[in-house]
């Protein structure tokens, strides 16, 4: 017999109290501003690249850790590795951060956040726009792609072959349509791409990659 079944009606308020989420005290804007001032540029009211790197060092996060991208995604940053004061305050307020200690304590929550597939996809798509860094042409340079993919999709062994293909085929850029489909592509394909078909309507670049892979590995179609 469960505890709920054995409990009398008098215990309902106690049960309700225990199941209620704890109240979270919102961070003080004044403390967030102090944190911002610690890392902002000496001449401009903005956190520049060096300030962001110092922040990452203080919260024990490596620049090539996926959490770096999760942070800029949650802060909705628009310039690569920079934060405006409004972005920083809004991001810290959203996450309940007001100092280095509370920022550090939030890292595990951020890791857990992207275990949700929908959150990961949202962050993954954000990364493409973020790395455009305001460019009008909506394609990313291959050098940026090669830097980003191991951070985001490093769990897929096939990624190494794909990167090698980009380099050998001298692919210059990648568009957002191809970028958005890469996680599904690596997730769905067999190791030897035996389930790949021209009828799958994957982007042309992925057709070229599979053909390259089969030639390289001398796999008969």
C-alpha positions as CSV (number, residue, x, y, z in Angstrom):
1,X,0.0,0.0,0.0
2,X,1.4,3.4,-1.0
3,X,2.0,6.3,1.4
4,X,-0.6,8.3,-0.5
5,X,-3.2,5.5,0.0
6,X,-2.5,5.3,3.7
7,X,-2.6,9.0,4.3
8,X,-5.7,10.6,5.6
9,X,-7.4,13.7,4.3
10,X,-5.7,15.8,6.9
11,X,-2.3,15.2,5.3
12,X,-3.3,16.7,1.9
13,X,-1.9,20.1,2.7
14,X,1.4,18.6,3.8
15,X,1.6,16.6,0.6
16,X,0.8,19.7,-1.4
17,X,3.5,21.7,0.4
18,X,6.1,19.1,-0.2
19,X,5.4,18.8,-3.9
20,X,5.5,22.6,-4.4
21,X,8.7,23.8,-6.1
22,X,11.0,25.9,-3.9
23,X,10.8,29.6,-4.3
24,X,13.8,31.0,-6.2
25,X,15.0,34.4,-5.2
26,X,15.6,36.4,-8.4
27,X,19.2,37.8,-8.7
28,X,19.8,41.4,-7.9
29,X,20.5,43.6,-10.9
30,X,23.1,45.5,-8.9
31,X,25.1,42.3,-8.4
32,X,24.8,41.3,-12.1
33,X,26.0,44.8,-13.0
34,X,29.0,44.3,-10.7
35,X,29.7,41.0,-12.5
36,X,29.4,42.6,-15.9
37,X,31.8,45.4,-14.9
38,X,34.3,42.8,-13.8
39,X,34.6,41.5,-17.4
40,X,33.6,44.5,-19.6
41,X,36.0,46.4,-21.8
42,X,37.8,49.3,-20.2
43,X,36.7,51.7,-22.9
44,X,33.3,50.3,-24.0
45,X,30.2,49.1,-22.1
46,X,30.5,45.7,-23.6
47,X,32.2,42.4,-22.7
48,X,34.7,41.7,-25.5
49,X,36.4,38.4,-26.5
50,X,39.1,38.7,-23.8
51,X,36.6,39.5,-21.1
52,X,34.5,36.5,-22.1
53,X,37.5,34.2,-22.1
54,X,38.3,35.5,-18.6
55,X,34.7,34.7,-17.5
56,X,35.0,31.2,-18.9
57,X,38.3,30.7,-17.0
58,X,36.7,31.9,-13.8
59,X,33.7,29.5,-14.1
60,X,36.1,26.6,-15.1
61,X,34.7,26.2,-18.6
62,X,37.0,25.5,-21.6
63,X,36.3,27.7,-24.7
64,X,35.8,24.5,-26.8
65,X,33.3,23.1,-24.3
66,X,29.7,22.9,-25.7
67,X,28.6,24.8,-22.6
68,X,30.2,27.9,-24.1
69,X,27.6,27.7,-26.9
70,X,24.9,27.0,-24.4
71,X,25.7,30.2,-22.5
72,X,25.7,32.4,-25.6
73,X,22.4,30.7,-26.7
74,X,20.8,31.3,-23.3
75,X,22.0,34.9,-23.3
76,X,20.8,35.4,-26.9
77,X,24.1,37.0,-27.8
78,X,24.3,38.5,-31.2
79,X,28.0,39.1,-31.6
80,X,30.5,36.3,-31.5
81,X,32.1,36.0,-28.1
82,X,30.8,39.4,-27.0
83,X,28.0,40.5,-24.7
84,X,26.2,43.8,-24.6
85,X,25.2,45.0,-21.1
86,X,21.5,44.3,-21.8
87,X,22.2,40.8,-23.1
88,X,24.3,40.0,-20.1
89,X,21.8,41.3,-17.5
90,X,18.9,39.6,-19.3
91,X,20.8,36.3,-19.5
92,X,21.9,36.3,-15.9
93,X,18.4,37.2,-14.7
94,X,16.9,34.4,-16.8
95,X,19.3,31.8,-15.4
96,X,19.4,33.1,-11.8
97,X,23.0,34.2,-11.9
98,X,24.5,37.1,-10.0
99,X,28.1,36.2,-9.3
100,X,30.9,33.7,-10.4
101,X,29.8,31.2,-7.8
102,X,26.2,31.1,-8.9
103,X,27.4,30.9,-12.5
104,X,29.5,27.9,-11.7
105,X,26.7,26.2,-10.0
106,X,24.5,26.6,-13.1
107,X,26.8,24.7,-15.4
108,X,25.4,21.3,-14.6
109,X,21.9,22.6,-15.2
110,X,23.0,23.9,-18.6
111,X,24.5,20.5,-19.5
112,X,21.2,18.9,-18.5
113,X,19.2,21.4,-20.6
114,X,20.7,20.2,-23.9
115,X,20.0,16.5,-23.1
116,X,16.5,17.4,-24.2
117,X,16.5,16.9,-28.0
118,X,14.4,19.9,-28.7
119,X,16.6,22.2,-26.6
120,X,19.7,20.8,-28.3
121,X,18.3,21.4,-31.8
122,X,17.3,25.0,-30.9
123,X,20.8,25.6,-29.6
124,X,22.4,23.9,-32.6
125,X,20.5,26.1,-35.0
126,X,21.3,29.1,-33.0
127,X,25.0,28.3,-33.3
128,X,24.8,28.7,-37.1
129,X,23.3,32.2,-36.9
130,X,25.7,33.1,-34.1
131,X,28.7,32.2,-36.1
132,X,27.5,34.2,-39.1
133,X,28.3,37.2,-36.8
134,X,26.0,39.6,-38.7
135,X,27.0,38.6,-42.2
136,X,24.4,39.1,-44.9
137,X,25.4,36.0,-46.8
138,X,23.8,33.1,-44.9
139,X,26.5,30.6,-45.3
140,X,29.3,29.6,-42.9
141,X,32.9,29.2,-43.9
142,X,34.2,25.6,-43.8
143,X,36.9,26.6,-41.3
144,X,34.2,27.6,-38.8
145,X,32.2,24.5,-39.6
146,X,35.2,22.3,-38.9
147,X,35.7,24.1,-35.6
148,X,32.1,23.8,-34.5
149,X,31.0,20.3,-35.5
150,X,33.3,18.4,-33.1
151,X,31.9,20.5,-30.2
152,X,28.3,19.9,-31.2
153,X,28.3,16.5,-33.0
154,X,31.5,14.9,-31.7
155,X,29.5,11.8,-30.4
156,X,29.1,10.6,-34.0
157,X,32.1,8.6,-35.2
158,X,31.3,9.4,-38.8
159,X,32.0,13.1,-38.2
160,X,35.7,12.6,-38.8
161,X,35.1,11.3,-42.3
162,X,32.7,14.1,-43.0
163,X,35.3,16.7,-42.0
164,X,38.0,14.9,-44.1
165,X,35.6,15.1,-47.0
166,X,35.0,18.9,-46.5
167,X,38.8,19.4,-46.6
168,X,39.6,17.1,-49.5
169,X,36.7,18.3,-51.6
170,X,37.7,21.9,-50.8
171,X,34.2,22.8,-49.8
172,X,34.2,26.5,-49.1
173,X,30.9,27.1,-47.3
174,X,27.9,25.4,-45.8
175,X,24.3,26.7,-45.9
176,X,21.8,26.6,-43.1
177,X,19.6,23.9,-44.8
178,X,22.5,21.4,-44.8
179,X,23.7,22.5,-41.4
180,X,20.2,21.9,-39.9
181,X,20.0,18.3,-41.3
182,X,23.4,17.1,-40.2
183,X,22.3,15.8,-36.7
184,X,19.5,13.8,-38.3
185,X,21.8,12.5,-41.0
186,X,24.4,11.2,-38.7
187,X,21.7,9.8,-36.4
188,X,19.8,7.9,-39.1
189,X,22.6,6.6,-41.3
190,X,24.2,3.2,-40.9
191,X,28.0,3.1,-40.4
192,X,28.6,2.2,-44.0
193,X,25.7,4.3,-45.3
194,X,24.1,1.2,-46.7
195,X,20.7,2.8,-46.0
196,X,21.5,5.9,-47.9
197,X,19.4,6.5,-51.1
198,X,19.3,9.2,-53.6
199,X,15.5,9.1,-53.0
200,X,16.0,10.4,-49.4
201,X,16.2,13.9,-50.7
202,X,19.2,14.9,-48.5
203,X,21.0,18.1,-49.6
204,X,23.4,17.7,-52.6
205,X,26.4,18.1,-50.4
206,X,25.5,15.0,-48.4
207,X,25.0,13.1,-51.7
208,X,28.5,14.1,-52.7
209,X,29.8,13.1,-49.3
210,X,28.4,9.6,-49.4
211,X,29.7,9.1,-52.9
212,X,33.1,10.3,-51.7
213,X,32.9,7.9,-48.7
214,X,32.0,4.9,-50.9
215,X,34.9,5.7,-53.3
216,X,37.3,6.2,-50.5
217,X,36.3,3.0,-48.7
218,X,35.8,1.2,-52.0
219,X,32.3,0.2,-51.1
220,X,30.2,-1.2,-53.9
221,X,26.7,0.4,-54.2
